[in-house]
Amino acid sequence: MSQPPGQQPPQGGFGAPYDPPPGAYPPPAAQPQPAGPYGQSAGPYGQPAGPYGNQPGPYGSQPGPYNQPAQGSGYGYPPQQQHHQPGYGYPTQPPQPGGPRGGGRFRGRTGMLIGGLLAVVLLAGGGIWLATGDDGDDPKPTANGGHSSAPPAPSPTGSGGKGDDEGGDTSDLRAEADAINAKRKAGEAKVLWLRKGGVDLPEGGRDVYGPWFAGDTVVTAMYHTVTGYSVTDGTVKWSARLPTEACAAPTRPTADGKIVVGIAHSTADDATCDNLQMVDLRTGKLGWRKGYVREGAWDGLSDLAMSINGDTVTVGRTSRTDAFRVSDGKVLFGKLPGNCQPFGFASGPVAIAAASCQTAADDHKEHQVQRIDPATGKVQWTYKVKKGWQVEQIYSADPIVVSLTQGNAKWGVLVLNADGTYRTQLSGGPANYLRSCDKDLRVQGSNLDSCVGVAAGGNTFYMATGPVDAKAGAGNKVAAFDLSTGRFKWAVASPADQPLTPLRTEGGKLLMSLAAAGNKGGGIASLPPTGGDWDMVLRHPVAAAPLERDFLTPFVSYVDGRSFFTHKRMSGMDDDEVEARSIAAFGD
């Protein structure tokens, strides 16, 4: 079963970090809203003006010499889509909380930051939990970033662990799918195929990375194994054993189907996550492997934020980012000139990064949003974040939508133009906004572009709320915002016990996942950018509702008319994870 750590935070709306630009407006009087991030001094909000004193925008924007508009698709989207990678997940039960992290993320190989479901006026207090162990005979890094000990040789086929079912008997899974499909009603899709975890994991479980889609193959990585399945029938197309354990990975692959997985430098229980392994998702062949140096205590404890931008893979952490060419592993850049260093990128053709600038006070770091050439590390423009505020996540790289936090108390959503100048901030709406990110669902690896429950397309940004009325059920709303003004536009409500979660936009419409209920099937819904009524584009069978609900915090992908349920983390008692369903695919 999937067991992400943490607890749910209090709920609420946007914080109030900024004043409105000239001409800022309250929401319509007929629909009074909780205070938005502008901190209006008049209108139904009744909020005092914020710290900026009604200046023309909250930041000192400093675009670089290029002022080049962003091109291509946004964060985490597949090459063929305009926005978002193939699918976001959604929690059928609320994922777990944590505090914001700035200037890099501190969790490390054996530690985890209590994850955060950030969508609140007051963020839940986060902290660092570290389980340290004896370094013992842990090999020391060599000058080139590798380690002196030789890891076990990778195996191009086979898989890793007791009870592994890859390529084994799956007749029970086929029988389960057939039994559900036999009860289908008119208009319902089929359960196309199922897979089980198949691996007896160590105590505490392990993170699951992916899914990644390449042609007719869907790929996940967990523990020591990367496995590719046929999208049509779930057949294992290939299974590759990694040299050591997987510990981080980007949200999306390259356009030609390559991924670079972060792996430990040895098989020791406390081995540092400081090696990279390239994998061809279409064939399962392992390519180059390379290590890099993690210097100092903060770097060693920092959580990793990985991304792929074109043919570049980046590994960000608290004090720097290292970049390598995906095709051959060549080092492209490391620490950049100056005291401002990127600590993470959002995947996609446009390399948008969050940077941290060390100041005289060691406990304070000023943050920036930057566009960086992924092949050279050259900074093309910089947007300075107001002192005291930190970049928490990059919701979208095209259009550029950034989540900002101030300590554990305030939260705002910033929108930039493609040239790095201030555009607007989101304001208003139904409040109680709810989304989860890698830091909520995984112990290792926390990418900047991993949030579930948000989507951007055209001139609109979408965000899910938590339950509207907990006593009445899990029903929620999806709110839409105008990216030119930041103003709340409209919201649609889900059924009382079936929350809706934005996945991505396609053809101008918003695709959403609809959770299953006790006697209702879930599925994929479509909504026009004007709001109103939503339509089901893929309706899962009612008989599959128990199967869907067994995925406690599923990651839902919708690609080429099929939906896929996967986990972000698997664990269990008494080998439960061996038999637990790890992937479920639906389609016509």
N, C-alpha and C positions, 0 to 999 in steps of 0.2 A: 504494500500500500504506500501511498505517497504521504509523507509526514514532514512538511516544512516546519521550521521552528518558529516560535513566537506567539504573540497574542494580539488581538484586535485593538486598535487605538480608538479613542473617541472620534466622533464624526463631526463634520462641519463644512463650511464653504471656504472660499479663498480668504487669505489673509489680507492685510492692508499695507503693503510696503511702499506704495507710491502715491503721489498726487496725480490728478488728471492733467493731461496736456490742455492747452487753451481750447475752450469749447467742449470740454468733457461734459458728459450728460449723465443723469440718473436713468435707470431703467423706467419703463412706462409706469405711471402712477397706478394703473390698474393691476400691475403685477409687482408689488414691492418685493425686493430681493435682499438677501443678506449682503453685508458690505463686501464689495469687490476689492481687488488689490489697489485701486486708485485712491481709496480713502477720500471719497467726495465729502465736501463740507456742506452740501445743500441737497435738497430732495429727500425722497423717502428713506434713504440710508440713515440720515441723521448722524453721520460720522464726521469727526473733526478732520481737518486737512492733515495730510501726512507730512513727512519731514522735508519734502522738497519745495514747499512754498509755491506751488503752481508754476513751476518752471516748465519750459517746453520739452517735457520728457525727462525721465529720471536719471538718465545716464549721461556720462561724457563720452559720446561715441567717437571713436577714433579709427575710421577705416584706413587701411593701408593704401599703398600707392596703386594697387590694381583696381579696387572697386569693381571687381568682376562679379556679375550676377551668378547665382548658383544654377547649375544645370543638372538635368537628370532627375532620378527618382529620389525619394526621401529615405529616411532611416529605416533600415531593416526590410526594404521591399525587394521582391524578386526582380530580376532584370526585366521581365516582361510586364511588370506592373508599374503604375505611376506612384503608388504609395504603399508602404509597409511590406515587410517580408511576408511570405505565404502564411498569414494567420497570426493572430495573437491568441493567447490562451485566455480563459476566464475562470475564476474560482466559483465552484458551486457552493462552497463554503468560504467565508472571507479569509484570504491569506493573512499572513502574520505581519506585525508592525516593526517599526524601528526608527531610529533617528536619521537625519540627513548626514551625509558625509561630505566633507569638503577637502579639496586639495589632495584627492586620492582617498582610497577606502582602506580602512585598517581591519582586516580580519585574518589573513594569512592562512598557512597550510593547515594548522590545527586550531585555528580560532574562527569565530564567526561573529559578525555584528548582528545583533538582534534585528531581524528584517523589518522593513517598514511598509505599511500600506498607507501611503501618504495621500490624503485627500481631505484634509481637515484644516480648520482654523488653527487649532492648537495641535501640533504634532505630538505623537506619543513619544515619551522619553526613550531614547535608545541607549545602548551601551555596548561595551566590548566584553566578550566572554572568551577567555583564552584558556586552552588546556595545553599547558606546555609539557614537553617531555625531555628526557635526557638526549642530548645531541649524540651521545655515544660515538660511534665510528662514522658518523655522517661525513661523506667525502667533501673535501674543500674545493671551492671553485678554482678553475685554472684561469690563466690570463685571458683566454679567449672566450670566457663565459661558460665553458663546459665544466665537467667534473672529472676528477681523476679516476673514479671507479667506472668500470665498463658495465653498462646495463645489459640485460638479456637481449639477445637479437630478436627483432620483431618477426612475427610470423604473418605471411600474407593471407593465410586462411586459418580457419579454426576460430575458437572463441575462448572466453575466459571464465571458468569457474564451475564448481560442482552443480550439477543439475541444469546446466546450460542446454536450452532446447533448440538452439540455432541449427536448422537442418534436421532436427529430430522429428519425432512423431507429433503431429498437430491435429490428429483426428478428433480429439476432444474439443479443440477450438472450432473446427469446422462444424461439429455437431451442435455446439452452442450457437453459432451463427445461423445454422439452418433452422434450429428450433425457434429463434427469434423471427426469422424471415417468414416462417410458416404462419405466423400470427399477424403478418402485415395487413394493414388496412389500405383502402384505395388512396393513392397519392403519397404513400410513405416510401421512403428510400429503403435500400437493403443495408444490412450489415455486410460489407464486402469481405472483411477478414479481421481476425484477431491475432495478437501475439501475446505471449506471456513473458514475464521478467526473465525467467530461466537461469538466474545466477544467485547463488547463495552469497549474499553480500556480507561484508564485515559488520560488526556491531555499529549501529547508528545509521546504516544505509549509505548511499552514494548519490551524488547529483547525476542527472541525465542531461546531456547537451544535445542541441538540435531541437526539433527536426530540421534537416536541410533537404531541399528538393533539387534534384539534378536529373533532368529528362524524366524517365519513367521509374526513378529510384527515389525513395525517401530514406534518410539516413539518421540514425541516432548514435550517440556515444555514451557509454557508461562504464565506469571502473576501468578495466583493461581492454575493452573491446569497442570497435566501431563496426556497425552493421548496416548494410544496405538491403532494403526490402523492395519488392515490386509494388508499385502503387496500386496495381489492379487486383492482385490476389494475395499479397503479403509473403510471397515466396522469398526466402533468403537468397538474394542474388550474390552476395559476398559477405564475408565476415573477417575482419582483420584484427589481430591481436596487437595492441600497442606495446612498445618496449616497456613502459611503466604506466602508472595510473593517470587517467585524464583528470585535469584539475581546472580547466578554463577553456573557453572557446567563443568565437564570434557568433553573433546572432544569424549571420547570413554568409553564404559562400561567395566565391567569385562567379562571374558570369559564365565561365567555362567549367564550373562544377568542382572547384578545389576548395578545401577547407584546411585551416591550420589549427591544430588542437594544442592547448597548453598541457604539458605532461610534467610529472615529477622527474627529478634528475636521477633517481634510483628507486629501487623497490623497498627501501627502508620506510617504516611507518611514518617517520617524521621528515621525509625527504621534502626539500623545497620545490615549489612549483616554478621552475626556471628553465625549462626546456620547451621546444616547439617541435611538433611533428606534422608535416604536411600529408594530407590524404586526398587521393583522387576519388570523389564521390561516385563517379560513374563506374569505376573498375574495382575500387577497394585497394588499389596499390598504394603502399606507403612510399612517400618521396623523401625529401631531405629532412634531417633532424638537426637542430641547432640549439645550443644553450646561450644564455645571456646572464650577466652578473646582476645580482640584487645586492646593492651596497647599503650597509647600515641597518639599524634596527627598524626604522620606520619603513624603509623599502621592503625589508623582509616580512613585516607584518601587514603591509598593504594588500588589500584585495586587488585582483587583476581586472582591468577593463580592456577587453580585446575587441578589435573591429577589423573589417576588411573594406578597403576603399580602392576600387580598381584592382591592380595587381599588388597592392600593399596590405600587409597585415601589421597591425600595431598592437603593442602590449603596454598599456598605461598603468601606472601606479602612482603613489603619492608624490614622488619627486621627479619623475621623468616618464617619457614614453620611448620605447625602442621600436623601430620600424624595419621590416624585412620584406623582400620581394617574394611574393607567393610562389612564383614560377620556379625559382631556383634557390631561394633562401638567402640571397645577397643582402647584407646589411645596408639599409638606405640612409638612416639617420638615427641618432641617439639623443643625448642631451643637447638642447638648442642653446644658442648664445643668450646671455642675459639671465635674470633671476626669475623669469616667468616660464614655466614648463607645462606643456599639456599633460593631463593625467588621464585622459580618455577621449575617444572619438566615437561618433555615431557611424555605423556602417552605411555604405551607399556610395554612389558616384561622387557626391559632394562631401569632402572631408571636413566636417564641422567638429571642433574640439572644444573641450573645457580645459582651461589653463589655470594654474595656481601660481601666485607671485609671492615669494618669501619676503616678509617685511622684517623690520628691526625687532619687532615683538615676535618671538618664536611661536607664540600661541595664536597668532593671527595671520591668515593668508588672504590676500586679495585675489579675487577671481576674475577671469576674462572668458569671453566666448570668441573663438578664432576660426577663421577659415585657413587651412594649411594645405599646401601642395603635398599630397601623400607620397610623391616620388622623391621629393627633395627636402621636405621639412620646412620650406620657406613659408613664412607667415604672410598671407595675402591681405587680410584685414583683421583688426582686433576691436572688440567691443568691451569696454571696461564695465564691470558690474559694480554697483555702488558698494562702498565699504560696509562690511558687516554682512553682506549677502553672498551666498555661495550657489554655484551651479550644482543642482542635485541630479537632474536627468535631462537628456535631450529627447523630447517627445517626437520631434520630427526635424529632419535636416533640410527638407524641401517640401513645403515652406518651413522656415526655421522657427520652431516653438520650443522654448526652454523652461524647465521647472527650476525655480529659485527658492531657497529657504534662508531664513535668518534664525540661527539657533534652532531650538525646538519649538519656537512659538509662532513663527509666521511663514507663510507660503504664498508664492505668487507665480503666475505663468506669463512669461515674456515672449513677445513676438518680434522678430527682427526682419528687416528687408534682406534681400539677397546680397546686398553690398555691405552688410554688417551694421547698418544704421538702425536706430530705434524705429519701430513700427507702431506697436501698441502693447497693451496688457489686457488680459482677460478679466472680465468683471461681471458680477451678477449671476443669475441662474438659480437652480433649485437648491444649491449647497449640498452638503453631505457627499462630496465627490469621492470616488473610490477607484483606485487603481493599484496594481501591485507590480513589482519589478523583480529582477533576478535576486536582489538582496532579500526579498521576502520569501522566495521559494527555493533558493539554493544556499548551500553553505560556502562553496568556493566559486569564485568568478562572479563579478557583478558589473555587467556592461552598462554603458550609459544610454543604450538604445533598446532596453529590454522590457519596457513597461506594457502591461496588459490593461486594456480598458480605455485607451486613448487612440485617436486616429485623426489624420489631417488630409484634406484633399481640396484642391481648388482654393477657394477663399474661406473655407469653413474648418473649424476644429471641433472635434467631438470628444466628449468625456462622459463616462458612466457615473452614476451615483450609487451609494449603498442603498439598503432597503428604505423605502419610503415610510413604511410603518411596520416595524418589526413584529408587532402583535398580529398584524394581518397577513404576514408572510414575507417572502423574500423579494417581492416585486420592487422594481427600481425604475429609474428614468435614465434616458440618454439625452444630454444637453448639447446644443450646438451654439457655437460662437462665431461671430464675424471676425475674420483675421485682420481686416483693414481698420476696424474700430475697436475691437476687443469686446464688443457688446454682445450680451446674451441674445440669441435669436429665438429659439424655441426649444421645447423638450417633448419627447414622446415617452409614454409610460409602457412598461412591460405588463404582462399578466401578473396577478397577485403573487403567484408562487414560482414564477419563471423569469429571473432577471435577464436582461439584455446586456451584452457587452460589445462595444465597437471592436472590429477586427482591422479593417482597412477600407479604403475607398477603391472603387473600380467602376469605370465608365461613368464617373460623376456621382455614383450612388455609394452610400455607406453600407458595408456588409457588417452584420452583427451576428454573434452567436446567441442562441436562445437556450437557456438551461432546461434540462428535463425536470419534471416534477414526479410525484409518486405515481400518478396515473396519466401523465402527459409526456409525450416525447419532446426532445429538444430539436435543434436544427440550426440552419443558417437563414437569416432574414436579410432583406434589402430595403433600404429607405432612401427616398430622393432627398437632395440637398435642401429642399424646401420644407422638409418635415412631413407631417400628416400620417397617413396610414402606411404601415410597413407590410411587405409581402414575404412569404416563405419561399426561398429558392431551393432549399433542400430540407425536407421534413423527415427527421429521424423517426423510426417506428416507436409507437407507445410501448411495445413489448421490450424495447431496448432501454427503457428508462432506468431499470436497476443497474444495467451495465454502465450507463453514463454516470450514475451517481456513485458507482464504485471508484471512479476517478475523483478523489476528494478535491483536488485543485488541478483540474485538467488544463493543459495547454492545447487550445483548439486551432487547427490550421484548416484553411479552405483553399484548395488548389485544383483548378481544372474540373470543377463540378464535384469534387470529393471532399469530405471533411475527415480530419484525423485527430484523434484524441491521444495525447502523449502526456508524460509526467515531466516535471522539472526535478523531482527527487523521488527515489524509491527506497523503502526500508520496510521492515516487518519483524514479527516475532516468530520464532520456530520455523524459519524458512518460508514464511508467508510470501515474501517477495519473489520466490521462485515461481509460484503458481499465479501470482497476481497478474492481471491483464496490464500489459505495458503499452500496447497500441491497439486502438480500435478505429477501423476505417468504415465510412458510410458513403453510399453513392447509389445511383440508379443503374 
